[in-house]
């Protein structure tokens, strides 16, 4: 099962139809993302923010430094998701992200490079199944144990709203893909065809609801992270004020309440929000 191209046993449609479907899904991603940009005015927001930051900038960021920040963004925010300080949230995100990438890439390779052939090298079906499993584990972990409204607010995990379209579609796509492969390999034509249809329907729903889901945030998140690094490098600091030295006499002169209530050498209290998990329901 794990080393067999699942697309080589499809009875309902031909490989050419599956190839056309995959092309359509790519077009839906492109079109949905563009519509999302237009509807939410994301590009306009990033452009206006960049212009405002330029007016507040205290120094010019060189092209070499910009390149370094871009590489750092790709390495940290994109490839390793280091912005998640919660290790569970980070691992869940990485499982989901790389699982989705493996599933999508292996699907494209098995359909277009090998044409759904039974003689597909075992590595691609193996990566396809591994990707589906990683995607299912990462997304289910997030859905039942990490979501803010579940972990911090105590809401029921089955509570479904529009904001959950993306993660639920990921979960169903991965699970139906695995069930399709399992029953197809077991020789159950009815269940194999049933879960194949559900897999295609779920994946189509995932890629056709970008305007209403959080799918497009995968593309905006790196752009926002890069822009933030530029803002801190040029001194504009996203319009945030500089943090003064609380033990400085100049700071005490400007803010006399500091030595009055905190002493002349206040301790660094850090971010209190990180002292304990926010699960107070």
C-alpha positions in Angstrom: 0.0 0.0 0.0 2.6 2.6 1.1 4.8 2.0 -2.0 2.1 1.7 -4.6 0.9 4.7 -6.6 -2.7 5.2 -5.5 -3.6 6.9 -8.7 -2.7 3.8 -10.7 -5.9 2.0 -9.5 -8.6 4.6 -10.2 -11.6 3.1 -11.9 -13.9 6.1 -12.0 -11.8 8.5 -14.0 -8.8 8.5 -16.3 -5.4 9.8 -15.5 -5.9 12.6 -18.0 -9.0 13.7 -16.1 -7.0 13.7 -12.8 -4.3 15.7 -14.5 -6.9 18.3 -15.6 -8.3 18.4 -12.1 -4.9 19.1 -10.6 -4.3 21.9 -13.0 -7.7 23.3 -12.1 -6.8 23.2 -8.4 -3.6 25.2 -9.1 -5.7 27.8 -11.0 -8.1 27.9 -8.1 -5.3 28.6 -5.7 -3.9 31.4 -7.9 -7.3 32.9 -8.6 -8.5 32.6 -5.0 -5.4 34.2 -3.6 -5.7 37.1 -6.0 -9.3 37.6 -5.1 -8.4 37.5 -1.4 -5.7 40.2 -2.0 -8.3 42.4 -3.8 -11.1 41.8 -1.3 -9.0 42.3 1.8 -6.8 44.9 0.2 -3.7 43.2 1.5 -1.4 44.5 -1.1 -2.6 48.0 -0.5 -2.1 47.6 3.2 1.5 46.4 2.9 2.3 49.2 0.4 0.9 51.9 2.6 2.6 50.5 5.7 5.9 50.4 3.8 5.5 54.1 2.8 4.7 55.1 6.4 7.7 53.2 7.7 9.9 55.0 5.3 8.9 58.3 6.7 9.7 57.1 10.3 12.9 55.3 9.3 16.1 56.5 11.1 18.5 54.8 8.7 18.7 53.3 5.2 18.7 49.5 5.1 21.2 48.4 2.4 20.4 45.9 -0.3 22.8 43.4 1.3 21.1 43.8 4.7 17.7 43.4 3.0 18.9 40.2 1.3 20.2 38.9 4.7 16.8 39.6 6.3 15.0 37.9 3.5 17.2 34.8 3.9 16.6 34.9 7.7 12.8 35.2 7.1 12.8 32.2 4.8 15.0 30.2 7.3 13.0 31.1 10.4 9.4 32.0 9.6 9.0 29.8 6.6 11.2 26.7 6.9 11.3 26.3 10.7 8.4 28.4 12.0 10.6 29.8 14.8 8.1 32.6 15.5 6.1 30.0 17.5 7.6 30.0 20.9 5.2 27.3 22.1 6.9 24.1 21.0 3.7 22.2 20.7 2.2 24.9 18.4 5.4 24.9 16.4 5.6 21.2 15.9 1.9 21.0 15.0 2.4 23.7 12.4 5.5 22.1 10.9 3.8 18.7 10.6 0.8 20.3 8.9 2.9 22.5 6.6 5.4 19.8 5.5 2.7 17.2 5.3 0.7 19.4 2.9 3.8 20.1 0.8 4.7 16.4 0.6 1.2 15.4 -0.3 0.8 18.1 -3.0 4.2 17.6 -4.6 4.0 13.7 -4.6 0.5 14.0 -6.1 1.8 16.2 -9.0 4.8 14.0 -9.6 2.8 10.7 -9.6 0.2 12.2 -12.0 2.3 14.2 -14.4 5.8 12.6 -14.3 4.7 9.0 -14.1 1.1 9.4 -15.4 -0.4 7.3 -12.7 1.7 4.3 -13.7 1.9 1.3 -11.4 5.7 1.3 -11.9 6.1 4.6 -10.1 9.3 4.6 -8.0 8.3 3.6 -4.4 9.7 6.8 -2.9 6.8 8.9 -4.3 3.9 6.8 -3.0 5.8 6.6 0.3 6.2 10.4 0.5 2.5 10.8 -0.5 1.3 8.6 2.4 3.8 10.1 4.8 2.6 13.6 3.8 -1.1 12.7 4.3 -0.3 11.1 7.7 1.8 14.2 8.8 -1.0 16.5 7.7 -3.7 14.6 9.5 -1.7 14.4 12.8 -0.6 18.1 12.7 -4.0 19.4 11.8 -5.9 17.2 14.3 -3.5 18.1 17.0 -4.1 21.7 16.4 -7.9 21.3 16.1 -8.5 19.4 19.3 -5.7 20.6 21.6 -4.1 23.8 20.5 -6.8 26.1 19.1 -7.1 29.2 21.2 -10.9 28.9 21.6 -10.5 25.3 22.8 -7.3 25.5 24.9 -7.8 29.0 26.4 -11.5 29.5 26.3 -12.8 26.0 26.9 -15.1 25.8 23.9 -16.0 22.5 22.5 -13.6 21.1 19.8 -16.5 20.4 17.5 -17.5 24.0 17.4 -17.2 24.9 13.7 -17.1 28.4 12.2 -16.0 30.1 9.0 -12.5 30.6 10.4 -12.1 26.8 10.6 -12.7 26.1 6.9 -9.0 25.8 6.2 -8.0 23.4 9.0 -11.1 21.2 8.7 -10.6 20.9 4.9 -7.0 19.9 5.5 -8.0 17.3 8.0 -10.7 15.7 5.8 -8.5 15.8 2.7 -5.7 13.9 4.5 -8.0 11.4 6.2 -10.0 10.6 3.1 -6.7 10.2 1.1 -5.4 7.6 3.6 -8.8 5.8 3.8 -9.0 5.7 0.0 -5.5 4.2 -0.3 -6.3 1.7 2.5 -9.5 0.3 1.1 -8.3 0.5 -2.4 -5.3 -1.7 -1.5 -7.6 -4.0 0.4 -9.6 -4.7 -2.7 -12.8 -3.0 -1.5 -14.0 -1.4 -4.7 -17.1 0.3 -3.1 -15.3 1.8 -0.1 -12.2 2.7 -2.2 -14.3 4.6 -4.8 -16.4 6.2 -2.0 -13.3 7.6 -0.2 -11.7 8.6 -3.5 -14.8 10.7 -4.3 -14.7 12.2 -0.7 -11.0 12.9 -1.1 -11.5 14.7 -4.4 -14.5 16.6 -3.0 -12.6 17.7 0.1 -9.5 18.8 -1.8 -11.7 20.7 -4.2 -13.4 22.4 -1.3 -10.0 23.3 0.2 -8.8 25.0 -2.9 -12.0 26.6 -4.0 -12.8 28.4 -0.6 -9.6 30.5 -0.4 -11.6 33.7 -0.3 -13.4 32.6 2.8 -10.7 30.6 4.6 -7.2 31.2 5.9 -5.5 29.5 3.0 -4.0 32.7 1.6 -2.3 33.5 5.0 0.4 31.0 4.0 1.6 33.6 1.4 1.0 36.8 3.5 2.7 35.5 6.6 6.3 35.5 5.2 5.7 38.9 3.6 4.5 40.4 6.9 7.5 38.8 8.8 10.0 40.3 6.3 8.4 43.7 6.5 8.6 43.6 10.3 12.3 42.8 10.1 12.8 45.8 7.8 10.9 48.0 10.2 13.1 47.1 13.1 16.3 47.4 11.0 15.5 50.9 9.8 14.4 52.2 13.2 10.7 52.8 12.3 9.8 50.0 14.8 6.3 49.6 13.4 5.4 52.9 15.0 6.2 51.5 18.4 8.1 53.8 20.9 11.7 53.1 21.9 12.0 51.2 25.2 14.0 53.5 27.5 16.5 52.4 30.2 14.3 52.3 33.3 17.3 53.0 35.5 18.5 56.0 33.6 18.3 59.4 35.3 17.0 61.0 32.1 14.2 58.5 32.0 13.4 59.2 35.7 13.3 62.9 34.9 10.8 62.3 32.0 8.8 59.8 33.9 9.0 60.5 37.7 6.5 57.8 38.5 9.1 55.1 37.6 11.5 55.7 40.6 8.5 56.6 42.8 6.7 53.3 42.4 9.4 50.9 41.0 12.7 52.2 42.5 15.7 53.8 40.9 16.8 50.4 39.5 13.6 48.6 38.5 14.0 44.8 37.8 13.3 43.5 34.3 9.9 41.9 34.7 9.8 40.5 31.2 6.6 39.5 29.4 4.2 38.4 32.0 1.9 36.8 29.4 4.5 34.0 28.9 4.7 33.0 32.6 1.8 30.5 32.3 -0.4 29.0 29.7 -3.5 31.0 29.0 -6.0 28.3 29.9 -8.2 30.0 32.5 -11.7 28.8 31.5 
